[in-house]
Amino acid sequence: MLTETINRMANQGGRNAPDGPAPNQYSSFKDFMDTKAPPFGEAEEPLQPKWLNTVEQKFRLLWLTEGLKVEYVAHQLQVPAGIWWNQYREALPDNTVLDWNPFREAFKELFIPPGVMEMKHTEFMQLT
């Protein structure tokens, strides 16, 4: 058993951790900005803001917690989206930690008007 442990450590090159980032060594805000994440002010197309898809692609390049995703991307929000975000945060109880999915849903709710998804679904179903 001791021999197996020594062999495993030797095969890891002296590392005591598995491959990948060590715990608590997440990508920094600078790493996020180095991906050239675009700023966002308002949606050009109401159905699916391309910005949301773009930042999610950037996230795949980084090692981030769900909360860090929100914190990093919030810095890319400009007027009027930045104003919405500040008001949204202020309405939450103190010390609320937001994860990416609730942020994403709130963002989509604001930038995809009610009824647009149903209208697009109906259009799609009528295609022949």
C-alpha positions in Angstrom: 0.0 0.0 0.0 2.8 2.4 0.8 4.5 1.5 -2.4 1.3 2.3 -4.4 1.1 5.7 -2.7 4.8 6.5 -3.6 4.3 5.3 -7.2 1.2 7.5 -7.5 3.0 10.5 -6.2 5.9 9.9 -8.5 3.6 9.6 -11.5 2.1 12.9 -10.6 5.4 14.6 -10.8 5.5 15.3 -7.1 2.1 17.0 -7.2 -0.3 16.2 -4.4 -3.4 17.5 -6.3 -5.2 16.1 -9.3 -4.8 17.7 -12.7 -6.5 21.1 -13.1 -6.5 24.2 -11.0 -5.9 23.8 -7.3 -8.8 24.6 -5.0 -9.5 28.3 -4.6 -7.2 29.2 -7.5 -9.9 30.6 -9.8 -9.4 32.8 -12.9 -8.9 36.4 -12.0 -10.9 39.4 -13.3 -7.8 40.2 -15.4 -8.1 36.7 -16.9 -11.7 37.4 -17.7 -10.9 40.8 -19.3 -8.0 39.2 -21.3 -10.7 37.1 -23.1 -11.9 40.5 -24.5 -15.4 40.1 -23.0 -17.6 42.7 -24.6 -19.5 45.4 -22.7 -23.3 45.4 -22.7 -25.7 48.4 -22.6 -28.9 47.2 -24.3 -30.0 44.4 -26.6 -29.8 45.0 -30.3 -32.2 42.1 -31.0 -34.8 41.4 -28.3 -35.0 37.7 -28.8 -31.5 36.6 -27.8 -28.9 39.1 -26.8 -25.7 37.9 -28.6 -23.8 39.3 -25.6 -25.1 36.6 -23.3 -23.9 33.9 -25.6 -20.5 35.5 -26.0 -19.8 35.8 -22.3 -20.9 32.3 -21.7 -18.3 31.2 -24.3 -15.7 33.2 -22.5 -16.6 31.4 -19.2 -15.8 28.1 -20.8 -12.2 29.3 -21.1 -11.9 30.1 -17.5 -12.0 28.4 -14.0 -14.8 30.3 -12.3 -17.4 29.8 -9.6 -21.0 30.6 -10.5 -20.7 33.6 -8.2 -17.5 34.9 -9.8 -19.2 34.7 -13.2 -21.8 37.2 -12.0 -19.3 39.5 -10.3 -17.0 39.6 -13.4 -19.8 40.1 -15.9 -21.5 42.8 -13.9 -18.5 45.0 -14.6 -19.3 44.7 -18.3 -22.8 46.2 -17.9 -23.1 49.7 -19.1 -26.1 52.1 -19.1 -29.0 51.2 -19.1 -28.2 47.6 -18.2 -25.8 48.8 -15.5 -28.5 50.8 -13.9 -30.8 47.8 -14.0 -28.2 45.7 -12.3 -27.5 48.2 -9.5 -31.2 48.4 -8.8 -31.7 44.7 -8.9 -28.8 44.1 -6.4 -30.1 46.8 -4.1 -33.5 45.1 -3.9 -31.9 41.8 -2.7 -31.4 41.1 1.0 -27.9 41.9 2.3 -25.2 39.3 1.8 -27.2 37.6 -1.0 -24.8 35.7 -3.3 -26.0 35.4 -6.8 -25.1 32.5 -9.0 -25.0 32.6 -12.8 -28.3 31.0 -13.6 -30.5 33.4 -11.5 -28.5 36.3 -13.1 -29.0 34.9 -16.5 -32.7 34.4 -16.1 -33.2 37.9 -14.7 -31.2 39.3 -17.6 -33.2 37.4 -20.1 -36.5 38.5 -18.5 -35.5 42.1 -18.9 -34.1 41.9 -22.4 -36.6 39.5 -24.0 -40.0 41.1 -23.9 -43.0 39.0 -22.8 -44.7 37.2 -25.7 -41.7 37.3 -28.0 -40.8 33.7 -27.3 -44.4 32.6 -27.8 -44.6 34.6 -31.1 -41.3 33.0 -32.4 -42.5 29.6 -31.4 -45.7 30.1 -33.3 -43.8 31.3 -36.3 -41.5 28.3 -36.2 -44.4 25.8 -35.9 -46.1 27.4 -39.0 -43.0 26.9 -41.2 -43.5 24.3 -43.9 
